[in-house]
Amino acid sequence: MTDKVKERVAGVFNEVAAAIESGQFGQKKKIGLTLLDSEHGIDELKKAARLAENNYNDLEVELIGCEGDKCSCLADAHSIMDQKLEENEIDAAVTLHYNFPLGVSTVGRVVTPGQGKKMLIATTTGTTDTNRVPSMLKNTIYGIAAAKSLGIEKPTVGILNVEGARLVEKNLRKLKENGYEFEFAASVRADGGSVMRGNDLLLGVPDIMVTDTLTGNMLMKVFSAFNTGGQYEAVGYGYGPGVGEDYDKLIGIISRASGAPVIANAIKFMAEVSKGNLLEITEIEMKAANNAGLKNIISEIKNSSSTAETEAVKEPTKKITDEEIAGIDILEIDAAKETLWKKDIYAETGMGCTGPVILIAEEDEAEARAELKKAGFVE
């Protein structure tokens, strides 16, 4: 990160921190709320608007989709909402079923049951990228931007243990080595590491939990409605603002199942990221990540996927596999096995308690580890 970028980040953060500490946020933020398509009806949305204005004195809510706006469907409400955002009549908006462009996805916010901690989930709706690993790499940057806009100066990042997690971790370490500054969280499990387990989810170990969007969407529903039977989201802050490189709108997402408490918190969430200059911070973070090689890393991942070897690799003579080598991502596990086969080292793939493993004979373990390290599969 360049000195100029550091100064801009520090300046934005200091403004946010000063406002939070003093409680003086200046002019109220005006947040639009569309009133259509909730499974709980318009009255639930209006109740949420009243809750938000009663609970938070730094915002006001403008309802979109009531009689005066003459809109009969959510698409009409979105058109009105977009126009109000473009003309700066509102600072941000909360809605549902909004079609973000490719490259934009939402950063959600939950309250974890273990210790009642707030945690960001990056990301929860939208499509960051059509490839899982590049998507999760960008999700990390989006989550960091959202956290900093909320006044978290040095947010910690954890990577949920889903397919691609180890590859994401490896490439995030490259970014970090190249100068992009962030902090990894450490799992509460005995073996530690920045790849997070279910325990870490429940405890809210990282400030930002990075995952793919579909998993993130499911997590939001579980965290929000686990104690209501699933039909009423009662806890949390909604699916969050859409974040993306060069994206210039502050639009937060709720679901049709979101209840008034969650919608009110979603309104507050959008007021906070508006005050915290999320759009500007996203621009700064993306620039810093790109300067550290993010685009090159993503290109390498995609090129590697498209030019993977298809030639058959001869299986060595079978042996009893009584040792495990862990830490290889599921998306690379077969390639790792074939790397060893090419060296005439017999190996099998399996699933250990923390993820995929290479199964190897005890006498071959040291050589196998050296080959896997040389090929970049393990550190």
Beta strands, then each sheet from edge to edge (+ up, - down):
strand 1: 29-34
strand 2: 59-64
strand 3: 92-95
strand 4: 104-111
strand 5: 118-127
strand 6: 156-160
strand 7: 183-184
strand 8: 195-196
strand 9: 208-210
strand 10: 240-243
strand 11: 251-253
strand 12: 323-325
strand 13: 347-352
strand 14: 355-360
sheet 1: 2+ 1+ 3+ 11+ 10- 4+ 5- 9- 6- 7-
sheet 2: 2+ 1+ 3+ 11+ 10- 4+ 5- 9- 6- 8-
sheet 3: 12+ 14- 13+
end
